[in-house]
Amino acid sequence: MIDPNTPATGDALTPLRARVATPQAGAADWLALGQALLQMAAGRNREQQREALAALVQAYQLDPSCDPTLLHTLAQTGFVLRDWPLVESATALLLARDAEDANALVWRAAAVQQGDDFDAAERLLREAVRVVPGNPVALHKLALCIKEQARFAEAEALLRRVLELSPNNAHAMFDLSELEIRSGRYADGWAHYESRIVFGDDLNNAHRALGEISAYWQGESLAGKTLVVYGEQGNGDCLWAVRFLPLLAERARREGGRVIFGHDGPLRHLFERMLPADVTLETGLETRPDFHCGLMSVPLRLGVFDSAGWGRAYLSADPARAEAWRALVAQTVATRGPKVGLVWNGNPQHIRDVRRSVPVDQLEPLLTVPGITYFALSPGRSATVEQWRAHGIQIVDPTQHFAAGFDDVAGLLVNLDLVVTIDSGPAHLAGALGVPTCLMIDHVSAWFWGNQTQRTPWYDSVELFRQPAIGAWAPVLASVRERLVALRHMFG
């Protein structure tokens, strides 16, 4: 066995791996390898965590009694890696051993919640809260479970209780901020959204690097100063927030300062076209700034506490690419009917992807509207597209031509009559370009889309189609089908 007080190193893994490779390898050998890998991963290296979990499962299968804490380690690591079947199996054993194991109750609640059984998840979490009253972790998990059921006021009250118990809880503050923003309480919401900076070092290299050479900007005068605003979070967040940079540039210009946008990614050229002439886009730390801040902090610093007037289009496609796509679409589509972009699922690594994506077998109401030619906008879906084509559905997969990434997507979008999409990057891109869009969102969805309205103040061209209940895509698809039928009739 390894000494848990001795830091594991890559060299230490070699003999451990050698031991488990032998026919004589026992539970203790697999346990030692798994523990060493977990220690090395330190919560960040997913591949090492997955290897560790496999080793620990092997140890348990060989000898369930080899370590009294092994089941807890399996459940916790499975929870981190979202291996929900394993979490369910491990927590079932833990709760059979001790029905008041609060950790097992919390982990099991997360697993059953993945199957949209929120009643069961809530019961488990309320039991955990009963077992450990006043425990901020259990209360926080309960708040999130209730939020996913769209009981926002109740969730907010629980989050405020969590913050009373643990005032420096950045994750609880962040979750509270999203509830405030989605209900339009922007002054409080943006301020509380700053809590992400506390754990931002783990998420954003630019934040960490800039923090070593400049001060975090909290709205101070920019007279004679240089401010670097760095892109952060996902593509959708950047597409949404970049609209505020011209207003920031105007302030800096008025005060005699300078703004640099630090961004290096697939959206770069889209952003370059909309930036004022005196805002430079840099892909590295070419300039040593006086201040830095994240792109999502800009509305707070500018005092944007009202969403009115922010829905107009603010991005544009490259004219040459737009013309090239116009010609390609004309060559591809023989009929006169509507041309509709389609996104039905997103990045499977996204934490909400299961909830925000529409199962392929439920899309028939859209695909059977006659006279429409679809364009699949997400790469890597060619097998599904081919299956649809085999059933006579008019759908084009143009993704092989997306050599310039989002710049090509933008060039295609402006040549379509409508985009039908889930909540992912293309939704924000279509809205920012002013392309008519039907946005299909899950019952709760991201904070961008508010709570009840069919429209969003952030994009004038986007219409919302929200699930009336968790997992209920059928009513959404029926409503979008009506829009498609109406659009088809416009073409005669």
Secondary structure per residue as TSV (DSSP state, phi and psi in degrees):
chain	resnum	aa	ss	phi	psi
A	1	M	-	360.0	146.4
A	2	I	-	-83.5	154.9
A	3	D	-	-78.9	117.6
A	4	P	T	-64.7	-14.9
A	5	N	T	-88.1	-6.4
A	6	T	S	-99.2	120.5
A	7	P	-	-58.3	135.7
A	8	A	-	-79.9	147.3
A	9	T	-	-130.0	167.7
A	10	G	H	-58.2	-38.0
A	11	D	H	-63.9	-33.8
A	12	A	H	-68.1	-22.7
A	13	L	H	-74.9	-27.6
A	14	T	H	-58.1	-52.5
A	15	P	H	-66.7	-31.5
A	16	L	H	-66.9	-41.8
A	17	R	H	-66.3	-36.0
A	18	A	H	-63.6	-38.4
A	19	R	H	-67.4	-40.5
A	20	V	H	-76.2	-13.1
A	21	A	T	-80.9	-8.7
A	22	T	S	-88.7	154.4
A	23	P	T	-62.3	-23.3
A	24	Q	T	-86.0	1.3
A	25	A	-	-57.5	131.3
A	26	G	-	-115.8	-176.7
A	27	A	H	-58.2	-39.4
A	28	A	H	-62.9	-35.8
A	29	D	H	-67.9	-46.0
A	30	W	H	-65.7	-37.7
A	31	L	H	-62.3	-44.5
A	32	A	H	-62.1	-42.0
A	33	L	H	-65.0	-44.7
A	34	G	H	-61.7	-42.8
A	35	Q	H	-65.6	-40.0
A	36	A	H	-64.8	-42.7
A	37	L	H	-63.7	-41.8
A	38	L	H	-61.9	-40.8
A	39	Q	H	-64.0	-40.7
A	40	M	H	-68.7	-38.3
A	41	A	H	-65.0	-34.2
A	42	A	T	50.2	34.4
A	43	G	T	78.0	5.2
A	44	R	T	-118.4	-37.7
A	45	N	-	-88.0	102.3
A	46	R	H	-65.6	-37.1
A	47	E	H	-63.3	-44.1
A	48	Q	H	-66.2	-35.1
A	49	Q	H	-64.9	-40.5
A	50	R	H	-65.7	-41.3
A	51	E	H	-63.6	-39.4
A	52	A	H	-62.4	-44.0
A	53	L	H	-62.3	-41.8
A	54	A	H	-61.9	-40.3
A	55	A	H	-66.1	-40.8
A	56	L	H	-69.4	-35.2
A	57	V	H	-63.4	-41.8
A	58	Q	H	-61.8	-42.0
A	59	A	H	-60.5	-44.5
A	60	Y	H	-65.3	-40.4
A	61	Q	H	-64.6	-33.7
A	62	L	H	-76.3	-36.5
A	63	D	-	-159.5	96.3
A	64	P	T	-59.2	-20.1
A	65	S	T	-97.6	10.3
A	66	C	S	-67.8	-21.4
A	67	D	-	-154.3	123.3
A	68	P	T	-63.9	-19.0
A	69	T	T	-100.3	4.3
A	70	L	H	-63.2	-42.5
A	71	L	H	-61.3	-40.2
A	72	H	H	-63.4	-41.3
A	73	T	H	-64.2	-41.1
A	74	L	H	-62.4	-45.8
A	75	A	H	-65.0	-43.7
A	76	Q	H	-67.0	-44.0
A	77	T	H	-67.6	-39.3
A	78	G	H	-61.1	-38.2
A	79	F	H	-62.2	-45.6
A	80	V	H	-62.3	-40.1
A	81	L	H	-89.3	0.6
A	82	R	T	61.1	35.4
A	83	D	-	-89.3	80.2
A	84	W	H	-67.4	-37.3
A	85	P	H	-59.0	-40.6
A	86	L	H	-65.0	-41.8
A	87	V	H	-60.4	-43.9
A	88	E	H	-61.8	-43.1
A	89	S	H	-64.7	-47.6
A	90	A	H	-66.3	-42.0
A	91	T	H	-71.7	-29.5
A	92	A	H	-60.5	-42.6
A	93	L	H	-68.0	-40.8
A	94	L	H	-64.9	-42.5
A	95	L	H	-74.7	-26.0
A	96	A	H	-66.6	-31.7
A	97	R	H	-77.5	-39.8
A	98	D	-	-151.4	104.1
A	99	A	T	-66.5	-13.0
A	100	E	T	-110.0	28.4
A	101	D	-	-77.5	101.5
A	102	A	H	-61.8	-40.8
A	103	N	H	-61.7	-45.0
A	104	A	H	-63.4	-37.4
A	105	L	H	-62.1	-43.2
A	106	V	H	-66.7	-45.8
A	107	W	H	-64.6	-41.2
A	108	R	H	-66.3	-37.2
A	109	A	H	-59.0	-41.3
A	110	A	H	-62.9	-39.3
A	111	A	H	-67.5	-47.0
A	112	V	H	-70.9	-25.3
A	113	Q	H	-65.1	-28.0
A	114	Q	T	-64.7	-23.8
A	115	G	T	-93.5	15.5
A	116	D	T	63.7	22.2
A	117	D	-	-92.2	76.6
A	118	F	H	-74.3	-26.7
A	119	D	H	-61.8	-47.3
A	120	A	H	-65.4	-42.1
A	121	A	H	-61.3	-43.2
A	122	E	H	-65.3	-40.1
A	123	R	H	-60.3	-44.2
A	124	L	H	-62.8	-42.2
A	125	L	H	-70.8	-36.3
A	126	R	H	-66.9	-33.1
A	127	E	H	-66.7	-40.5
A	128	A	H	-61.6	-42.0
A	129	V	H	-64.5	-36.1
A	130	R	H	-65.6	-40.4
A	131	V	H	-68.6	-40.7
A	132	V	S	-124.5	72.9
A	133	P	T	-61.4	139.5
A	134	G	T	78.6	9.1
A	135	N	-	-82.4	118.5
A	136	P	H	-65.1	-30.7
A	137	V	H	-66.6	-47.9
A	138	A	H	-63.5	-42.1
A	139	L	H	-64.9	-37.8
A	140	H	H	-64.2	-46.0
A	141	K	H	-63.0	-38.4
A	142	L	H	-63.9	-41.3
A	143	A	H	-59.8	-43.4
A	144	L	H	-68.0	-36.9
A	145	C	H	-63.2	-41.2
A	146	I	H	-71.0	-36.3
A	147	K	H	-60.5	-41.0
A	148	E	T	-65.2	-14.4
A	149	Q	T	-97.0	10.4
A	150	A	T	66.0	23.8
A	151	R	-	-96.2	71.9
A	152	F	H	-67.9	-41.2
A	153	A	H	-63.5	-42.0
A	154	E	H	-65.7	-42.1
A	155	A	H	-62.6	-41.5
A	156	E	H	-63.8	-40.8
A	157	A	H	-61.3	-40.1
A	158	L	H	-66.9	-41.0
A	159	L	H	-64.1	-37.6
A	160	R	H	-66.5	-33.8
A	161	R	H	-66.3	-40.9
A	162	V	H	-58.8	-41.6
A	163	L	H	-72.8	-25.1
A	164	E	H	-67.1	-39.0
A	165	L	H	-78.0	-32.6
A	166	S	-	-139.5	82.0
A	167	P	T	-59.4	-24.0
A	168	N	T	-97.3	18.6
A	169	N	-	-76.9	94.7
A	170	A	H	-65.2	-36.4
A	171	H	H	-67.7	-39.7
A	172	A	H	-66.3	-39.3
A	173	M	H	-63.4	-40.0
A	174	F	H	-63.1	-44.6
A	175	D	H	-64.9	-37.1
A	176	L	H	-63.0	-41.7
A	177	S	H	-60.4	-38.7
A	178	E	H	-66.3	-34.6
A	179	L	H	-66.9	-39.2
A	180	E	H	-67.3	-43.3
A	181	I	H	-65.5	-43.9
A	182	R	H	-63.5	-24.6
A	183	S	T	-95.4	7.0
A	184	G	T	85.9	9.5
A	185	R	-	-90.4	73.3
A	186	Y	H	-70.9	-36.8
A	187	A	H	-58.8	-50.1
A	188	D	H	-71.2	-41.5
A	189	G	H	-62.1	-47.7
A	190	W	H	-63.3	-39.8
A	191	A	H	-62.2	-45.1
A	192	H	H	-72.4	-25.2
A	193	Y	H	-64.9	-20.6
A	194	E	G	-62.5	-17.0
A	195	S	G	-58.7	-21.2
A	196	R	G	-63.0	-22.2
A	197	I	G	-62.9	-30.0
A	198	V	G	-61.7	-40.1
A	199	F	G	-105.5	13.2
A	200	G	G	-67.0	-27.7
A	201	D	G	-59.4	-30.2
A	202	D	G	-78.1	-14.8
A	203	L	T	-112.5	-22.0
A	204	N	-	-141.4	112.7
A	205	N	H	-65.1	-35.6
A	206	A	H	-62.9	-42.3
A	207	H	H	-59.0	-44.1
A	208	R	H	-67.4	-45.2
A	209	A	H	-66.7	-43.0
A	210	L	H	-67.9	-31.4
A	211	G	H	-64.7	-20.7
A	212	E	T	-83.4	-14.9
A	213	I	T	-125.6	-4.0
A	214	S	S	-154.0	166.5
A	215	A	E	-86.2	150.2
A	216	Y	E	-76.4	124.7
A	217	W	-	-75.2	127.0
A	218	Q	S	-121.3	29.4
A	219	G	S	98.2	7.4
A	220	E	-	-61.9	161.4
A	221	S	-	-57.4	141.8
A	222	L	-	-100.8	13.3
A	223	A	T	-57.9	117.1
A	224	G	T	69.7	14.6
A	225	K	-	-117.0	158.3
A	226	T	E	-115.2	129.6
A	227	L	E	-116.0	126.8
A	228	V	E	-101.3	122.4
A	229	V	E	-102.9	120.6
A	230	Y	E	-103.2	143.4
A	231	G	-	-67.9	143.7
A	232	E	-	-147.3	163.8
A	233	Q	S	62.7	-148.9
A	234	G	-	-88.2	176.7
A	235	N	H	-60.8	-39.3
A	236	G	H	-61.2	-42.3
A	237	D	H	-62.0	-45.0
A	238	C	H	-64.4	-43.2
A	239	L	H	-61.4	-38.3
A	240	W	H	-69.1	-44.8
A	241	A	H	-85.9	-18.1
A	242	V	G	-64.5	-19.1
A	243	R	G	-59.4	-23.4
A	244	F	G	-85.0	-10.2
A	245	L	H	-64.6	-39.9
A	246	P	H	-59.3	-37.9
A	247	L	H	-67.3	-38.3
A	248	L	H	-64.8	-41.4
A	249	A	H	-62.5	-37.3
A	250	E	H	-62.6	-42.1
A	251	R	H	-64.2	-46.0
A	252	A	H	-61.0	-40.4
A	253	R	H	-62.3	-42.1
A	254	R	H	-65.5	-35.2
A	255	E	H	-89.7	-8.6
A	256	G	T	84.7	32.7
A	257	G	-	-117.4	-170.8
A	258	R	E	-139.7	139.7
A	259	V	E	-117.4	133.3
A	260	I	E	-120.4	135.5
A	261	F	E	-99.7	116.1
A	262	G	E	-93.2	106.5
A	263	H	-	-153.8	133.6
A	264	D	-	-141.7	96.7
A	265	G	S	-168.5	-170.2
A	266	P	T	-69.3	-11.5
A	267	L	T	-95.9	0.1
A	268	R	H	-52.6	-52.3
A	269	H	H	-70.3	-32.7
A	270	L	H	-58.7	-44.6
A	271	F	H	-70.5	-38.6
A	272	E	H	-58.0	-35.1
A	273	R	H	-69.8	-25.2
A	274	M	H	-99.7	-8.7
A	275	L	S	-74.3	140.8
A	276	P	-	-58.2	155.7
A	277	A	T	-59.6	-28.7
A	278	D	T	-92.9	9.4
A	279	V	-	-106.6	116.3
A	280	T	E	-90.9	139.6
A	281	L	E	-100.3	122.5
A	282	E	E	-117.3	141.8
A	283	T	S	-98.5	-3.2
A	284	G	S	-147.4	-167.6
A	285	L	S	-91.4	58.9
A	286	E	-	-69.0	-33.3
A	287	T	S	-111.4	136.3
A	288	R	-	-90.2	108.7
A	289	P	-	-87.9	167.8
A	290	D	S	-84.9	-35.8
A	291	F	E	-133.8	159.9
A	292	H	E	-144.0	155.4
A	293	C	E	-161.1	160.3
A	294	G	E	-76.9	153.0
A	295	L	G	-58.4	-35.3
A	296	M	G	-74.5	-6.7
A	297	S	G	-89.3	-12.3
A	298	V	H	-61.1	-44.1
A	299	P	H	-60.4	-34.3
A	300	L	H	-63.6	-49.3
A	301	R	H	-67.7	-25.1
A	302	L	H	-92.1	-5.8
A	303	G	T	71.1	36.3
A	304	V	-	-83.4	90.1
A	305	F	-	-112.2	11.5
A	306	D	-	-137.6	129.4
A	307	S	-	-83.7	-9.2
A	308	A	T	-60.5	134.7
A	309	G	T	86.8	1.5
A	310	W	-	-100.5	10.1
A	311	G	-	-91.2	-6.0
A	312	R	S	-70.7	156.4
A	313	A	-	-65.3	144.8
A	314	Y	-	-138.4	-4.5
A	315	L	-	-112.9	161.0
A	316	S	-	-139.2	149.7
A	317	A	-	-78.4	153.2
A	318	D	-	-64.3	124.9
A	319	P	H	-56.1	-41.1
A	320	A	H	-66.5	-40.7
A	321	R	H	-70.3	-37.8
A	322	A	H	-61.6	-40.4
A	323	E	H	-68.2	-39.9
A	324	A	H	-62.9	-40.0
A	325	W	H	-71.7	-33.5
A	326	R	H	-58.9	-43.9
A	327	A	H	-67.0	-41.5
A	328	L	H	-66.0	-42.0
A	329	V	H	-63.3	-41.9
A	330	A	H	-61.8	-38.4
A	331	Q	H	-70.4	-31.4
A	332	T	H	-82.5	-36.4
A	333	V	-	-100.2	117.4
A	334	A	-	-88.7	-26.5
A	335	T	S	-90.1	167.3
A	336	R	S	-91.1	-3.8
A	337	G	S	-70.3	179.4
A	338	P	-	-64.2	148.0
A	339	K	E	-109.9	119.1
A	340	V	E	-125.7	123.8
A	341	G	E	-77.1	145.6
A	342	L	E	-135.8	127.9
A	343	V	E	-129.4	116.1
A	344	W	-	-113.3	-14.5
A	345	N	-	-150.0	165.1
A	346	G	-	-123.9	-156.2
A	347	N	-	-66.9	119.6
A	348	P	T	-65.0	-14.8
A	349	Q	T	-80.4	-14.1
A	350	H	S	-66.0	136.6
A	351	I	T	-62.3	-25.3
A	352	R	T	-105.6	11.5
A	353	D	H	-62.2	-37.9
A	354	V	H	-62.0	-39.5
A	355	R	H	-79.8	-33.7
A	356	R	H	-84.7	-18.2
A	357	S	S	-88.4	146.3
A	358	V	-	-94.8	124.6
A	359	P	-	-57.2	137.7
A	360	V	G	-55.3	-39.0
A	361	D	G	-73.0	-3.1
A	362	Q	G	-102.2	-0.4
A	363	L	-	-85.1	-2.3
A	364	E	H	-53.6	-40.1
A	365	P	H	-56.6	-30.8
A	366	L	H	-81.0	-45.2
A	367	L	H	-72.0	-16.3
A	368	T	T	-97.0	6.4
A	369	V	S	-71.8	119.9
A	370	P	T	-70.2	151.2
A	371	G	T	83.1	4.8
A	372	I	-	-105.4	137.7
A	373	T	E	-107.4	122.2
A	374	Y	E	-94.1	150.9
A	375	F	E	-123.4	114.6
A	376	A	E	-72.7	122.8
A	377	L	-	-97.6	-10.2
A	378	S	S	-102.1	124.8
A	379	P	T	-62.9	156.4
A	380	G	T	84.2	12.8
A	381	R	-	-112.0	22.2
A	382	S	H	-62.2	-34.9
A	383	A	H	-64.0	-43.5
A	384	T	H	-64.8	-42.4
A	385	V	H	-59.5	-43.2
A	386	E	H	-63.5	-38.1
A	387	Q	H	-63.3	-41.7
A	388	W	H	-65.6	-42.0
A	389	R	H	-60.1	-39.2
A	390	A	H	-62.1	-22.2
A	391	H	T	-98.8	15.1
A	392	G	T	85.2	10.5
A	393	I	-	-82.4	134.1
A	394	Q	-	-83.0	101.2
A	395	I	E	-144.1	135.4
A	396	V	E	-110.1	138.6
A	397	D	-	-108.2	95.7
A	398	P	-	-89.9	4.0
A	399	T	G	-65.6	-20.4
A	400	Q	G	-66.2	-17.7
A	401	H	G	-95.9	6.7
A	402	F	-	-84.7	51.1
A	403	A	T	-63.5	-32.2
A	404	A	T	-98.4	19.3
A	405	G	T	62.0	-130.4
A	406	F	H	-62.6	-26.2
A	407	D	H	-64.0	-39.1
A	408	D	H	-71.7	-38.6
A	409	V	H	-59.6	-43.2
A	410	A	H	-62.1	-42.2
A	411	G	H	-61.0	-36.1
A	412	L	H	-73.5	-44.9
A	413	L	H	-56.6	-41.1
A	414	V	T	-71.4	-5.9
A	415	N	T	-104.4	7.8
A	416	L	S	-104.6	159.2
A	417	D	S	-85.9	-24.8
A	418	L	E	-162.8	150.2
A	419	V	E	-118.3	130.9
A	420	V	E	-113.9	118.6
A	421	T	E	-148.6	158.5
A	422	I	E	-85.3	-178.8
A	423	D	S	-78.1	90.9
A	424	S	S	-151.2	-174.9
A	425	G	H	-50.2	-46.5
A	426	P	H	-58.6	-27.6
A	427	A	H	-64.4	-46.2
A	428	H	H	-67.6	-38.6
A	429	L	H	-64.2	-45.9
A	430	A	H	-61.3	-43.2
A	431	G	H	-64.1	-41.6
A	432	A	H	-67.5	-26.6
A	433	L	H	-86.5	-11.7
A	434	G	T	80.6	21.2
A	435	V	-	-82.8	131.7
A	436	P	-	-55.7	131.2
A	437	T	E	-142.0	134.0
A	438	C	E	-100.7	112.5
A	439	L	E	-101.8	113.5
A	440	M	E	-91.5	116.1
A	441	I	E	-123.4	149.1
A	442	D	-	-71.5	173.5
A	443	H	S	-55.6	-38.8
A	444	V	S	-102.1	-53.3
A	445	S	-	63.7	-176.5
A	446	A	-	-77.7	160.2
A	447	W	G	-64.1	-22.9
A	448	F	G	-52.2	-33.8
A	449	W	G	-97.2	8.8
A	450	G	-	66.9	-152.9
A	451	N	S	-115.8	-54.7
A	452	Q	S	-118.9	-24.2
A	453	T	-	-71.8	157.1
A	454	Q	S	-89.2	-10.2
A	455	R	E	-119.8	160.6
A	456	T	E	-119.1	134.3
A	457	P	T	-68.0	-13.5
A	458	W	T	-85.2	-19.8
A	459	Y	E	-142.8	110.8
A	460	D	E	-64.8	-27.5
A	461	S	E	-91.1	2.1
A	462	V	E	-105.8	128.5
A	463	E	E	-109.4	135.6
A	464	L	E	-94.8	138.3
A	465	F	E	-127.6	99.1
A	466	R	E	-99.9	140.8
A	467	Q	-	-58.2	132.7
A	468	P	S	-74.8	-18.5
A	469	A	S	-151.5	162.4
A	470	I	T	-57.6	125.4
A	471	G	T	79.8	0.7
A	472	A	-	-88.1	86.0
A	473	W	-	-85.9	-23.2
A	474	A	H	-56.5	-47.7
A	475	P	H	-63.7	-35.7
A	476	V	H	-62.2	-49.5
A	477	L	H	-65.0	-35.1
A	478	A	H	-65.0	-41.0
A	479	S	H	-68.9	-40.5
A	480	V	H	-66.5	-36.8
A	481	R	H	-58.3	-40.8
A	482	E	H	-59.3	-40.9
A	483	R	H	-63.7	-40.1
A	484	L	H	-67.3	-39.7
A	485	V	H	-63.5	-43.7
A	486	A	H	-62.8	-40.9
A	487	L	H	-63.6	-41.6
A	488	R	H	-60.9	-39.4
A	489	H	H	-66.6	-28.1
A	490	M	H	-65.5	-23.0
A	491	F	T	-89.7	1.2
A	492	G	-	80.0	360.0
